[in-house]
Each structure stands twice: as structure tokens, then as C-alpha cells.
């Protein structure tokens, strides 16, 4: 993000950097042809389902003032604007859970004020987002995005855990509500009598847990032993929306004597009904809001601006991690300016604003990554060995390898192949041009490129599909609400793997005599490098702070201040934690990157990792059985963060004694 200190300079630099490659953003997509449709549909389903679920949550929390129609409309409008005018087109925008939480507090406040009430709720929130827009634009002008690097892993994982718990909370509240009578509903209809309410609740448990279990199973399809690579990849990418359709279809298989309203389904007005059309004219009522409340709107606007600043910037960072090898510049400051403008548009239209979302943003980048690691490796190694056998020069060896990369349609850049060129040339310059010194089998893996098709069309198309979904509300309304509660639980569980805070909590419950077994599987690097007592103390402290953050959300109206504790983490991390923990241990526990160590292979296994063969590129089934995304899944966490494979502590010439191992994870954790 650079050292841009002059007001507005960051925005100017971002615009210049992205303008230089704007034409190429469209050209790259055109060159991809129909292949661009695969990531388009993948990210569409990943974006649309949460937005539909959040719309139902908003409808319940605001007594129908907002619904799925508004969340879909906002996601589509902001997505289209960002895909065309945004600085980083890989960033996916959508209505997120924090926005829903904020609207819940705003609605509670407005409903209790006679001067506002439910009638002027949307008009008052319009003023809230006018102030929010103003603050976001100021943050962009004064280059506040340079500060985002001061939010470390501890802040990101606490925020992620809070959202996870809120997902669980919503799923549980939703299931419990299935046994009761909805608010503002007459209890006289047959479906609200006790026997049918009880039946509805039991069906809700079946459908929600059915969706939860089947979605988790399909999400892990790439690791299945059965089926071709293409089939497993298809189920992994589209299995969750498929399960929503399956369980929705099963909900219509109940006996005919059951009332039509059992099980309960989504409730939202159609786009052309008056309840939906009113939002487009909310700006007319904004003048009716008393001046005092217009000024008071600045307080929640400050919290929302801080929340969007944090959430949007982190999502943008995750979408353009350096391991993706993106070739085009970032645009944090300009994107923050554009977010302010889009927030203003949504506020004036009575829509909940959209911002950068996780994990959809890094999922989008990953879906565009073309990593043909095994196929490229086999061809390049074969070509390199032929050159070495013919005793050709280092420059000829490098040229041959480069030609294979181009032949495999990876379009490598000079920047990407710079490391490979140095390695090959260095081998030729040592020991009087001894060409045998460069071993492609051992040295090539570090130079295989991860290529991402950086373009705007996939984001634009998926936003248009989300917009088209607004006119499919009559079909979307057929989804049982219980299926959405299961989806909330799925989103919560799916977000836990890769969250080191969660992994450390689990570590605390492992008995000392069994902790060494962690080392047999892939594990975070801090497990070997930090004493267990330090891990436990850090985790307990983080958990207590998490309880504080979660407790704030339960404060009536005042819960709108829940983003504040996350900003207080900056001084806590910089000034307090270094006094409590060893700096080197703190660096491991709060590392900027996810470092993972591969577990030691079990000696009793019949097949070791080295026995696995790469698929034969000449085989007719190789292109079907080998699916690139399987490798990328192994390289990334569920939140889209790329893992860094590190050396084991054993590989650093530190051995575990038989006496120590049963009692500790860290070798120096002697009691």
C-alpha cells in the first residue's frame, strides 16, 4: 500500500496504477472464452446463498422492514458498480452478517423512539449511511488504509470467531422459533396449533441437520476416494447449493394431510409489491427525520464506518495475497473511496450496504487460479533431463524449460521465472559449468507458477446473476426456513478450520500424554516452536477478550459499539502483549502468515507419500482424474488464507526425547 501520506495521493496512485491495466482486465476475460463461466457460477452460488440467508434474518429482526429482496438488490448493485469501476475486481461484495447485526440495533433504537418509529426507520438509517459514506471517503482521502497492517492475526481471528458464534446463535434461535408462533401472527390458523407446531419443529430439526451434514460432506468431496477428479471437484464446488435444492425438494414430500404452511418457508414480498417498491423512494422521507436524530446518526455511523473499513480491507487483502502472484497493482485507497460512494447510494435507496466479504473474495481468486502443478512438472522435468543428458548450456536449459511453461499455456512473466532462471544459471556458473548440478526433480517445485486470470467479467457476471435472482423470489420463497438455519450452522462450522484461535482451544483439551500425536498430522508451526504453557496462557487471554466482544453484542442498543474492542486490540497488541509474552513466542502465535508443518508419515503405513505417482499426461483420463483445485484446497484454509509449509522442528536439528514427548508439544517445555 506504500507510504502515501499526502491527502488524496493514495487514491491518485491507485487510479493511475489500475487505469494502466483496465483494458487488459476485459481482454483477459475475452481470451478465456466460455471457461470464465466456471468460476462465475462457482462464486455466484457462494455469494447468493449467504445473502438469501441474511435477508431472512433481516426480515425477522426488522419485522419485515427489510427482506431478501433488498439484500439481493444491494449485492447486485454494488457488485456491478465495483466490477466495472472498482480498483481490485477480484474482491467480492455482499451484504454480510455484521451489517445485519447493525441493522438489528438500529431498528431496536428507532422502534422505541416515537419521533421515528418503524415508519421512519429506513429514512433514519439513510442518514446513518450518509454519515458513514462521509467518514469512509475521509478515510480514503487521508490514506487510512495504510493502518490496516496494524490489525494482526489476533484481531482477524477474534472477529471471525465472533461471526461464527453469531451464526450458531442465529441457527439455534431459528430452530427454537420453529416450535413457536411467529411474531405478529394470529394463533388461530391450524398450522399454529400445538400438534402442528410440534410437527413443524421436528421437521425443522430434520431439514436443518440434514442440510448441515450433507453440506459438510459435499464440501469435502475432493478428498473422497471414489469418483473421478472432475466429479469430486464439481460436488465440492456446487454441492452446498445442490443440497439446498435437495432438501427443499424433500420438504414437499410430507403427507398431504399436513397443512401447506408446514414446514414454514421464507417470507418476503415480491419485487413489484408495494413493500418492496417503497425502498426506492425512501429518500423522500429523509426530510421528515428530526434534526436531533440526523445529528445523532453520526454515532452509529462512526461504528459502521470502522466496521466496513476493517472488514472491507481484510477481504481485499485476502483476495490478493502475495502467494497468488498477482501481476496487477492493488487499489486499497480507491476501493475505500468507492465503498463510501456505494454506501451512500444504498442508504438513499433504503438498501443495506454491501462491502467486501469473506471467504468469497479469496474463493474468487482461488477459482481463477490455474495451477497445473503435476502436469507442468512432469513435462518440464522431462524436458530438462533431456537437455542435461545432451550437456547443453544453462541458457539453453532455461530456454527449453521456459518454452514448456509457455506451451502449457501458463503465460509466465519475467517476474515469475526470475527465480528459476537464477537457479539454472547459478548451477551452470559453478564448478566450471557442470550442468548436472541443477536437479529438476529436487529444485523445480519452488518455481512452478500459480497463475490467476485477473479480469472483471466473472465478478460482473455473478453480480448480474445475483440481480436476476431478485426476479426469482417466487422460487426462492419455496426454501424452508429450517434449511436456512442449517445453512447458518454450516457457515459457522465451515469457518472454524484454519482459525488458529480455535485450533489452540482444542489443543487445551488434549491430555498431556496424547499431545505428541498432533505432530503426526499437519499442524501449525507454533505447536513445535512455542511452549505449551505459553500457548495456553495466550489462548485463555484471547478467549476472555472474545467473551468481552461477544458480551458487547448483548447490550441493548449499546451493542452497536461491538466493533470498538477490535480497534482497541491495536494498542493492546503493540504495548501490552509484548510485556506479557516472549516476543519470539508472540510472533509465532500472532504471525501474519499461516505457517504449517507437515506431519511425520506413520511408519506402519503401506504407502508413503513418495509412492504417489503423478498422473501420466499422455493418459486419456489424466485430464479428468486430476483436478487442479484439489491442490489449491490443500494449500488454503477454509477462510481462503494460503498456508506456508515450514520445516519441522526436527528438521532444525532439535530432537524429541522419549521422556519429553508424551508430556509436551514443544520440546523445551520441561516442567
Secondary structure, DSSP 4 states (H G I P E B T S, - for coil): -----STTHHHHHHHHHHHTTHHHHHHHHHHHGGGHHHHHHHHHHHHHHHHHHHHHHHHHHTTTSS-HHHHHHHHHHHHHHHHHH-S-TT--EE--HHHHHHHHHHHHHHHT-TTTTTTTHHHHHHHHHHHHHHHHHHHHHTTGGGGGGGS-HHHHHHHHHHHHHHHHHHHHHHHHHTTSPPTT--TTSGGGSHHHHHHHHHHHHHHHHHHHHHHHHHHTGGG-SSS-HHHHHHHHHHHHHHHHHHHHHHGGGS-TTS-TTSS-B-----TTSHHHHGGGGGGGGGGGS-HHHHHHHHHHHHHHHHHHHHHHHHHHHHHT-GGG---S---HHHHHHHHHHHHHHHHHHT----EE-TTHHHHHHHHHEE--HHHHHHHHHHHHHHHHHTT--HHHHHHHHHHHHHHTT----HHHHHHHHHHHHHHHHSTTT-GGG--HHHHSGGG---EE---SHHHHHHHHHHHHHGGGHHHHTTSBHHHHHHHHHHHHHHTTTT-HHHHHHHHHTS-GGGGGGGGGS-EETHHHHS-HHHHHHHHHHHHHHHHHHHHHTTSTTGGGGGGHHHHHHHHIIIIIHHHHS-HHHHHHHT-SSEEEEPPPPPTT-SS-GGG--PPPTTSTTHHHH--HHHHHHHHB-TTSPBEEE---TGGGT-PPPHHHHTT-SSTT---
